Amino acid sequence: MDDRDALLRRTAELAGGFLERLPDRPVSRAVNLDALRVALGGPLPVSGEDPLEVIEALARRAEPGLVGSAGPRYFGFVVGGGVPAALAADWLASAWDQNAAMFVMSPAAAVVEEVAARWLLDLFGLPEGCSVGFVTGATMANFTALAASRHSLLARAGWNVEEDGLVGAPPIAVVVGEEAHVTILASLQMLGLGRARVHRVATDGQGRMRVEALRENLARIAGPALVCAQAGNVSTGAFDPLAEIVAAVRELPNAWLHVDGAFGLWAAAVPGLQDRVAGLGGADSWATDAHKWLNVPYDSGIVIVRDAAAHHAAMTLGAAYYVETAGGERDGYNWAPESSRRARGFAVYAALRSLGRDGLAEMIERCCALARRMADGLRRADGVTILNDVVLNQVLVRFEPPGGGDADAFTRAVIAAVQVDGTCWLGGTTWHGMAAMRISVSNWSTTERDADLSVEAILRCTREAGATRLTVGG
Ligand SMILES: *Cc1c(COP(=O)(O)O)cnc(C)c1O
């Protein structure tokens, strides 16, 4: 066995050991930042160290600062996990070290992207001719889709934005829901469309765009219009009413409808959830994350555009027109804001293949069922309110202190106590002016037992926070 082989085998052992301990390890623990800095820090070594020692020491020293976000009881943000086949394919992608920029640099990476793209369009029920880009996450997927929209809207207005930029271009009216994800605004900011000049459409109690309000906004727009809707609100999981939004947008002469479905788009792959995304196929572009609900390791997002030529024109490094190569070979860089790229298609491909259509639908449904189970377990306790309709995998929870008082402060105290307890991890948010605990179930490995253990831990922390509060007199 040569040194490299020994190194990779030992690394596999370390990774395997971590994953084995993951379900029982505290999901997070108090971090001693100074200790972490000391453990990992020091001056850059002048002469190199033995690779095996570097890896052993890295694994040992990083451990206290690792969060169990890949494990079954991490409910913070919307993070997903890594199904085993995706993790393994991701390792291979590193070992193969393919550059997925161009077909000639890795025919295998190009073809795997092609195949995975076709499978994804099929799963989401989107037209076969759509183009698909494999990007780093939903932020870049949103960015790419909005760049394609900018191309198309301005081309129809007689302006070539790739050649001539935005200075002097016809203005694009941008319409987003009050609840648009911050990364939509970040994309607008990066694209020169501005985050503050957007028209904000009022939303309802679940965070869904109100169609009458959208129509009022659109009625005031004369030129090109970009409308950004959402499938899967990051707090409530709610879906904008896409069919009605499509109908409203289609009345404009020059409009583009984008759907941010970072995790919610996966509902389209589940027969029992498809009603939530009715109308989806009427949009012009879609963004989603593979590292969220497809459960592939970071970083992996997907952008889909109906008008492949617009997508190509916005991203290509070459001429800003659509080039069909002789064999139709796929050059990945034409569909993403990158040149040299990680071959992230391998992990997406492996996840889809190992789950299959049914396995994927089952995983997503299971997460939703567990979210409902946690909501039901929590709402049975005194003083606990579930603030949202649990239509997907997201639950918002609010806690009233025993004997009454400041529910915002109490909810935050419960969240902090749960985070310290370590049984599970979840975060907080402010929902319509109220502090709330946010639970997201998006990991393939979460079981009913994990959900129940977590509910018990949350209720235990609630009782303890209540008792402390009564002792200290509020
Ligand atoms: C997570 C999320 C994003 C951003 O995705 P990243 O993968 O973090 O870039 C965008 N929109 C929504 C609705 C999200 O949930």
The ligand as a Tripos MOL2 file, in Angstrom:
@<TRIPOS>MOLECULE
LIG
   15    15     1     0     0
SMALL
NO_CHARGES

@<TRIPOS>ATOM
      1 C1        -31.9650   28.4890    0.7000 C.3       1 LIG1
      2 C2        -32.7610   29.3640   -0.1810 C.ar      1 LIG1
      3 C3        -32.1370   30.1850   -1.1330 C.ar      1 LIG1
      4 C4        -30.6450   30.3140   -1.2400 C.3       1 LIG1
      5 O1        -30.0440   29.1010   -1.5070 O.3       1 LIG1
      6 P1        -28.4980   28.8440   -1.2800 P.3       1 LIG1
      7 O2        -28.3960   27.3990   -1.5840 O.co2     1 LIG1
      8 O3        -28.2210   29.1760    0.1540 O.co2     1 LIG1
      9 O4        -27.7370   29.6990   -2.2150 O.co2     1 LIG1
     10 C5        -32.9440   30.9150   -1.9750 C.ar      1 LIG1
     11 N1        -34.2740   30.8720   -1.8740 N.ar      1 LIG1
     12 C6        -34.9090   30.1200   -0.9640 C.ar      1 LIG1
     13 C7        -36.4120   30.1120   -0.9080 C.3       1 LIG1
     14 C8        -34.1620   29.3240   -0.0770 C.ar      1 LIG1
     15 O5        -34.7820   28.5580    0.8200 O.3       1 LIG1
@<TRIPOS>BOND
     1     1     2 1
     2     2     3 ar
     3     2    14 ar
     4     3     4 1
     5     3    10 ar
     6     4     5 1
     7     5     6 1
     8     6     7 2
     9     6     8 1
    10     6     9 1
    11    10    11 ar
    12    11    12 ar
    13    12    13 1
    14    12    14 ar
    15    14    15 1
@<TRIPOS>SUBSTRUCTURE
     1 LIG1         1 GROUP 0 **** ****
